[in-house]
Amino acid sequence: MKDIVPNLNFVKTPAIIKVTAFAIVALSCFYLGKHYSDGYQQLSFFSTFRSPQTGSAVGVSPNVGKFSDQNLNLTAPPPTTGSPPKNSNNAPPPDVERIGIVNDEGAMTMDFEVGEFDPDSVEDLGNSDGGEGKGVGSRDSTANIEKFRVCEAGMEDYTPCLDNVEEIARLNSTERGEKYERHCPEKGKGLNCLVPVPKGYKYRIPWPASRDKVWFSNVPHTRLVEDKGGQNWISIKGDKFVFPGGGTQFIHGADQYLDQISQMVPDIAFGNHTRVVLDIGCGVASFGAFLLQRNVITLSIAPKDVHENQIQFALERGVPAMVAVFATHRLFYPSQAFDLIHCSRCRINWTRDDGILLLEVNRMLRAGGYFAWAAQPVYKHEENLQEQWKEMEDLTNRLCWELAKKEGYIAIWRKPLNNSCYHNRDTGVQPPLCDPNEDPDDVWYVGMKPCITRLPENGYGANVTAWPARLHDLPERLQTIEMDAYISRKEIFKADSKFWHEVIDGYVRAYHWNDSNLRNVMDMRAGFGGFAAALIDFQVDCWVMNVVPVSGFNSLPVIYDRGLIGVRHDWCEPFDTYPRTYDLLHAAGLFSIEQKRCNISNIMLEMDRMLRPGGRVYIRDTVSVVNELHEIAVAMGWVSAVHDTSEGPHASWRLLRCDKRL
């Protein structure tokens, strides 16, 4: 017994009491933390799993779906320098959460597994007759949203920021085209109903047949036929509009015209050196339509003016297009975006206001890129037209553009590869170089600048590889994006590409995307363009408008360097397109970000406006957000269902899949 007593006294020592107390407190904190974290979003601490294929250990967050689905929210964006219109009531963009995938050594990695869709487990929406589909996910939203009404007749072509008659009437001046720019409705006066379809509307004619004909009842406007029918643009045959492929300057067809451009300047090399083109004042977009078969993607733009439905015709045909105007503000595309910019009788006075409109072309034109101008001053000898040609020659010389070829009715200039010519100009030559601190990619409500955009001294943007290699090559301008990651951004880019490749693989197999008649697609939060690149990899016969929201970092330069197209946009405002112009709208992580500053019902109504009957919506977002969006989708009359993502039923993300019926 005496031997035992000293041991009992030992447990009463101050040291052991302190250790025991500390252990109890630690265990209590751990239990309470785990208990309460079940009801809240998990923190992004990292755990480890080992890939059975590679054998490498990869650190992932418990919210692994968030990394991929949020499309790499890696930084708070820089403050926007442009001033939105006076009627803009949007909250400032939120800080963006920093998330990533790391390995055991703490370095970024792309060795991860997304998981797979089981095609047999996917609920088919095809037999559902409207409202709520079954899906595999659950909804826990308790609020029932009242069904949205259909807008009154006459709003079939309503485009909110371009049809704001009250705001346009208050403009002080319209002489520079201000009335064709964006004038969005004030807060509380936006779209609150479902835009109706025209009488007799039909499901669109599938691509590629739609390149040459569309249903008259879908775009029932005859103004272009009356004005341009004799120029081989468009005609009416029975219940269809027919597009012979001509234009004002190429009445014998776009193919012959494109052959002429290729012969004039062989270095243009459509589908190889030249991949991304901008067509200004595009008509019905036959120029861009026929470039598609040469592996060139052309963004066709025109204002909503007296020929207001030309962009609507282009999109109904299945050709990339957007309403845009050269007026007083920068277009919403980055610097060095386009390999070639084309203007055929586009009715723009390029030399007005000391050439400010051509300076905007120069900003968007890639170093070493080409500007093709087909217009009367090029080939007609009337005195006033020759004076316009001399003014154009003088301006392009001061911009250091080289006249590569002038033949027939086409003149083609080439932009320099670097700034050396600008620095060698005589003192006082106008226009001046822009300030070195001027951001040429800052475009949201930013006025045009009366100066020459400087080219990067390191040559970034001028050295893109030929198509199709550029789709997956690491763009040099990846290093210029203002995001937190610097050393690891190449790994992030590769991981993003791999993630979307595996997700699209699942969509193609589970949802039969190759047989789904998809043509016009929009990625509403495009990141680096991985979604669009994967669609090309899987040969889905569509094109993608990659939208980069102002609430995140500006990745548009990377998207264009990859040979894709896109635009900067604020989803608190409507988009510049006609109703019923997209077959698929895709949004990954968009609503969980924008709900902090925008009304998500308004975004959903805008999606309904843009979406064609027969179109589809795929939304990947957090469980709570998806449940709320599901309620709104049902209230809009969409057939919708919530599914687990490939990360499994316990992931913090869900997939909302919707169909819009006629």
TAPE-V616297 format. One record per pair of residues at least 12 apart in sequence whose C-alpha atoms are under 7 Angstrom apart, sorted by the first residue. I is the first residue (numbers start at 1). J is the second residue. D is the distance in Angstrom with one decimal. If there is no record, write none. Layout:
i = [I I]
j = [J J]
d = [D D]
This chain:
i = [44 44 44 45 46 46 46 46 47 47 47 48 57 57 58 58 58 58 59 59 59 59 60 60 63 63 65 65 65 65 67 67 68 68 69 69 69 70 70 71 71 72 72 73 73 73 73 74 74 74 74 74 74 74 75 75 75 75 75 75 76 76 76 76 77 77 77 82 82 82 83 83 84 87 88 89 90 90 90 91 93 94 96 108 108 109 110 110 110 114 114 114 114 115 115 116 116 117 117 117 118 119 119 122 123 128 130 130 130 131 131 131 131 131 132 132 132 132 133 133 133 134 135 135 135 136 136 136 137 137 137 138 139 140 141 141 144 145 145 145 146 147 147 148 148 148 148 149 149 150 150 150 150 151 151 151 151 155 155 156 156 156 156 157 157 158 159 159 160 160 160 161 161 161 161 161 162 162 162 162 164 164 164 167 176 176 177 178 178 180 180 180 181 194 194 195 198 198 199 200 201 201 202 203 203 206 207 207 210 210 211 211 211 212 212 212 213 213 213 213 214 214 214 214 214 215 215 215 216 216 216 223 224 231 231 231 231 232 232 232 232 232 233 233 233 245 246 249 249 254 254 254 255 264 270 270 271 271 271 271 272 272 273 273 274 274 275 275 275 275 275 275 276 276 276 276 276 276 276 276 277 277 277 277 277 277 277 278 278 278 278 278 278 278 279 279 279 279 279 279 279 280 280 280 280 280 280 281 281 281 281 282 282 282 283 284 284 284 284 285 285 288 288 289 298 299 299 300 300 300 301 301 301 301 302 302 302 303 303 303 304 311 312 315 316 318 318 322 322 323 323 326 328 328 329 329 329 329 330 330 330 330 330 331 332 332 332 332 333 333 333 334 334 334 334 334 335 335 335 335 335 336 336 336 336 336 336 337 337 337 337 337 338 338 338 339 339 339 339 340 340 340 340 341 341 341 341 342 342 342 343 343 343 344 344 344 345 345 351 351 355 356 356 359 359 359 360 363 366 366 367 367 367 367 367 368 368 368 368 368 369 369 370 370 370 370 371 371 371 372 372 372 372 373 373 373 374 374 374 375 377 378 378 378 379 379 400 400 400 400 401 401 401 401 402 402 417 418 419 419 431 431 431 432 432 433 433 433 433 434 434 434 434 440 444 460 460 461 461 464 470 470 471 471 471 472 475 475 475 477 477 478 481 481 482 483 496 497 500 500 500 501 504 504 514 518 518 518 519 519 519 519 520 520 520 520 520 520 521 521 521 521 521 521 521 521 522 522 522 522 522 522 523 523 523 523 523 523 523 524 524 524 524 524 525 525 525 525 525 525 526 526 526 527 527 528 528 528 529 529 532 545 545 546 546 546 547 547 547 547 548 548 548 549 549 549 549 550 550 550 571 572 574 578 579 579 579 580 580 580 580 581 581 581 582 582 582 583 583 583 583 584 584 584 585 585 585 586 586 586 587 587 587 588 588 588 589 589 592 592 592 601 613 613 613 614 614 614 614 615 615 616 616 616 617 617 617 618 618 618 618 619 619 619 620 620 620 620 621 621 621 622 622 622 623 623 623 626 626 638 638 638 638 639 639 639 640 640 640 640 641 641 641 642 642 642 642 643 643]
j = [61 62 63 61 59 60 61 62 59 60 61 60 103 104 102 103 104 112 101 102 103 104 101 102 651 652 647 651 652 653 99 100 496 499 588 589 620 588 589 527 588 99 527 96 97 98 99 96 97 98 99 483 484 485 96 97 98 483 484 553 95 96 552 553 551 552 553 444 445 446 445 446 445 186 186 187 572 597 598 597 551 551 552 488 491 491 491 494 495 499 502 646 647 646 647 506 646 506 510 646 510 509 510 510 135 639 637 638 639 634 637 638 639 640 634 639 640 641 639 640 641 641 641 642 643 642 643 644 642 643 644 642 627 627 627 628 631 631 632 635 635 635 636 193 194 635 636 193 194 193 194 195 196 193 194 195 196 195 196 195 196 197 198 578 579 579 577 578 184 185 574 182 183 184 185 574 180 181 182 183 183 184 185 183 327 328 327 327 328 303 304 325 325 605 609 609 217 218 217 217 217 218 218 613 614 517 318 519 317 318 289 317 318 242 243 244 240 241 242 243 240 241 242 316 317 239 240 241 239 240 241 307 307 246 247 248 251 244 245 246 247 251 245 246 247 286 286 344 374 286 287 290 290 405 294 296 294 295 296 467 466 467 466 467 339 340 295 296 297 339 467 563 296 297 298 338 339 340 563 564 297 298 299 338 339 340 341 298 299 300 338 340 341 342 298 299 300 301 341 342 343 300 301 302 342 343 346 301 302 343 346 300 301 302 310 310 311 313 314 300 314 300 319 319 320 320 321 320 321 322 321 322 323 324 323 324 325 323 324 325 323 323 578 581 581 519 520 576 577 576 577 357 447 448 445 446 447 448 360 443 446 447 448 443 443 444 567 568 443 567 568 364 440 441 556 557 363 364 365 440 441 363 364 365 366 367 461 364 365 366 557 560 364 365 366 365 366 369 370 365 369 370 371 365 370 371 372 371 372 373 372 373 374 373 374 375 374 375 391 392 395 449 450 450 451 452 448 453 461 462 415 416 417 461 462 414 415 416 417 462 414 415 412 413 414 415 412 413 414 410 411 412 413 410 411 412 409 410 411 409 389 409 410 411 408 409 415 416 421 422 413 414 415 416 414 415 462 455 454 455 450 451 452 451 452 451 452 453 454 451 452 453 454 453 568 476 477 476 477 561 562 563 533 562 563 562 558 561 562 557 558 558 554 555 553 553 530 530 530 531 534 534 534 535 540 542 583 584 541 542 543 583 542 543 544 582 583 584 542 543 544 545 582 583 584 585 544 545 546 584 585 586 544 545 546 547 585 586 587 546 547 585 586 587 547 548 549 587 588 590 546 547 548 548 555 555 558 559 546 559 544 565 566 565 566 567 566 567 568 569 567 568 569 568 569 570 571 568 569 570 603 598 606 610 609 610 611 609 610 611 612 610 611 612 610 611 612 611 612 615 616 615 616 617 616 617 618 617 618 619 618 619 620 619 620 621 620 621 621 622 625 632 660 661 662 659 660 661 662 659 660 658 659 660 657 658 659 655 656 657 658 655 656 657 653 654 655 656 653 654 655 652 653 654 652 653 654 654 656 658 659 660 661 658 659 660 656 657 658 659 656 657 658 654 655 656 657 655 656]
d = [5.2 6.5 6.7 5.7 5.6 5.1 4.5 6.9 5.3 5.6 6.3 6.2 6.3 6.3 6.3 4.4 6.3 6.8 6.3 5.1 5.0 6.3 5.7 6.8 6.8 6.2 6.6 6.7 6.8 6.2 5.8 6.1 7.0 6.7 5.4 5.8 6.5 5.8 4.3 5.6 6.8 7.0 7.0 5.8 5.8 5.9 6.6 6.5 6.2 4.4 6.1 6.0 6.1 6.9 5.3 6.6 6.0 4.7 5.1 6.7 4.6 4.6 6.7 7.0 6.8 5.3 4.8 6.0 5.1 4.5 5.9 6.7 5.5 5.1 6.6 6.3 6.5 6.5 6.9 5.0 4.5 6.4 6.9 6.0 6.0 6.1 6.5 6.5 4.5 6.5 6.7 6.6 6.6 5.1 6.0 6.1 5.4 5.3 6.4 5.7 6.7 6.6 4.2 6.7 5.6 6.9 6.5 6.3 4.7 4.9 5.7 5.8 4.7 6.5 6.0 5.7 5.2 6.2 6.1 5.0 4.5 5.7 4.7 5.0 5.3 6.3 4.8 6.3 4.9 4.6 5.6 6.8 5.3 6.6 5.8 6.3 6.7 6.4 6.5 6.1 6.1 4.2 6.1 5.8 6.8 5.9 5.6 5.3 6.2 5.4 4.5 6.2 6.2 5.2 5.5 5.4 6.2 6.3 6.8 5.9 5.2 5.6 6.0 6.2 5.8 6.8 6.8 5.8 6.2 6.8 6.5 5.1 4.8 4.0 6.6 6.5 6.7 6.8 5.6 6.2 6.2 6.5 6.5 6.4 5.5 6.9 5.0 6.1 6.8 6.3 6.5 6.7 6.6 6.8 6.8 5.9 7.0 6.5 7.0 5.6 5.4 5.0 6.6 6.7 6.7 6.4 6.7 6.9 4.9 6.6 6.8 4.9 6.6 5.8 4.9 6.7 6.3 5.5 4.5 6.0 5.5 5.4 6.8 6.9 6.5 6.2 4.5 6.3 5.5 4.6 5.5 7.0 6.4 6.8 6.0 5.5 5.6 6.0 6.9 4.7 6.1 5.5 6.4 5.0 5.3 5.3 6.8 6.5 6.8 6.5 5.6 6.5 6.5 6.4 6.3 6.4 5.4 4.5 5.1 6.4 5.1 4.8 5.2 6.7 5.4 6.8 6.9 4.7 6.2 6.6 6.5 6.0 6.0 5.3 5.9 5.3 5.5 6.9 6.0 7.0 6.4 4.5 6.2 5.3 5.9 4.9 5.7 5.6 5.0 6.0 6.3 6.5 4.7 6.1 6.7 6.2 4.7 6.2 6.1 4.9 6.2 6.4 5.4 6.3 6.1 5.1 6.3 5.9 4.6 6.7 4.6 5.5 5.9 6.1 5.5 5.1 6.6 5.9 5.1 6.1 5.5 6.6 7.0 5.8 6.5 5.3 5.3 6.2 4.5 6.4 5.7 5.2 5.6 5.6 5.4 5.4 6.1 5.4 5.2 5.0 6.6 6.4 6.1 5.8 6.5 6.1 6.1 6.6 5.9 5.7 6.0 6.6 5.9 5.9 6.4 5.7 4.0 4.9 6.9 5.7 5.8 5.6 5.0 6.6 5.3 6.3 5.6 5.4 7.0 5.4 6.6 6.2 7.0 4.7 6.3 5.9 5.2 4.4 6.9 5.7 5.6 6.5 4.7 4.8 3.7 6.5 6.4 5.3 6.0 5.9 6.7 5.5 6.3 5.1 5.6 6.3 5.4 4.8 6.6 6.9 5.6 4.7 5.8 6.9 6.4 4.9 6.3 5.9 4.8 6.2 6.2 5.0 6.3 5.9 4.5 6.1 6.1 5.1 6.8 6.4 7.0 7.0 5.3 7.0 6.8 6.2 6.7 5.6 6.8 6.5 5.9 5.8 4.7 6.9 5.0 6.0 4.9 5.2 4.9 6.8 5.7 5.5 6.6 5.6 4.5 6.3 5.6 5.2 6.4 6.9 5.9 4.4 6.6 5.7 5.3 6.3 5.6 4.5 6.4 6.4 5.2 5.6 6.5 6.6 6.3 5.0 7.0 6.6 6.2 6.8 5.9 5.4 4.8 6.3 5.1 6.6 6.5 5.9 6.7 6.1 6.8 5.4 6.5 5.2 6.1 5.3 4.6 6.3 6.5 5.0 5.4 5.5 6.4 6.7 6.9 5.7 5.8 6.9 6.5 6.4 5.1 6.6 6.8 4.4 6.0 6.8 6.1 6.1 7.0 6.6 6.1 5.9 6.6 6.4 6.4 6.4 6.2 4.8 5.7 5.4 6.2 4.9 6.4 6.9 5.4 6.1 5.8 6.8 6.5 4.2 6.3 6.2 6.1 5.8 6.5 4.9 5.3 6.7 6.8 6.0 4.6 6.3 5.8 5.9 4.8 6.1 5.3 4.7 6.1 6.3 5.0 6.1 6.7 6.2 5.1 6.0 6.2 4.8 6.1 6.6 5.0 7.0 5.9 5.1 5.6 5.5 6.3 5.9 6.4 6.1 5.2 5.6 5.7 6.7 6.3 6.0 6.4 5.8 6.6 5.6 5.9 6.1 5.1 6.2 4.1 6.4 5.4 5.1 5.9 6.5 6.2 4.9 6.2 5.8 4.9 5.4 6.8 6.6 5.9 5.4 6.6 5.0 6.3 6.7 5.0 4.7 7.0 6.3 4.9 4.8 4.0 5.5 6.0 5.9 6.0 5.0 5.7 6.1 5.8 4.4 6.2 5.7 4.8 5.7 6.5 4.8 6.4 5.9 4.9 5.9 6.4 4.8 6.3 5.8 4.6 6.1 6.1 4.9 6.7 6.9 6.4 6.8 5.3 5.2 4.8 6.6 5.4 5.3 6.5 6.0 5.5 5.6 4.6 6.3 5.8 5.0 6.5 6.9 5.8 4.8 6.6 5.6 5.0 6.6 6.8 5.8 4.6 6.4 5.3 5.8 6.7 5.7 4.3 6.1 5.9 5.3 5.6 6.6 6.3 6.1 5.6 4.9 6.8 5.4 5.1 6.5 6.9 5.6 4.1 6.3 5.9 5.5 6.6 6.7 5.7 4.6 6.4 5.0 6.3]
